[in-house]
Amino acid sequence: MMTMLEKKKVLLAEDDSSMRRFIEITLQNAGFEVLAAEDGLTAMQIALETEIDALVADAIMPNMSGFDLCRMLGDRQIPCIILSGLNENNSESDLAYVFLTKDTNLKEELLAVLQKLL
């Protein structure tokens, strides 16, 4: 577990409220500070106003996709994790991010990837 001084800030952008809450609780229980947004535009506003250590974003959201969000934050060298309900990676190859599928292993995979990136 991380101490208060080491607490990393993760920006979570997810339009599905139950999935957003599940991921938020998962990350908080693992010791992360979570800033949650219900769409890409809100997440972008938060990212511009706050120093964040990582981004976890749904691939497809209203106002701005997770891919667009990662692209716009690309110059800040923030690790991006894209979540999708789809089982395929229809990735946009110019982006540097980790792609995870929303399935039964999401909790374990997400925490493992975040620990590795941070």
FENURTA-V85095 format. One line per field, one symbol per residue. ss: DSSP state (H for helix, E for strand, - for the rest). Layout:
BEGIN
ss=???
END
This chain:
BEGIN
ss=---HHH--EEEEE---HHHHHHHHHHHHH---EEEEE--HHHHHHHHHH----EEEEE-------HHHHHHHHHHH--EEEEEE-------------EEEE----HHHHHHHHHHHH-
END
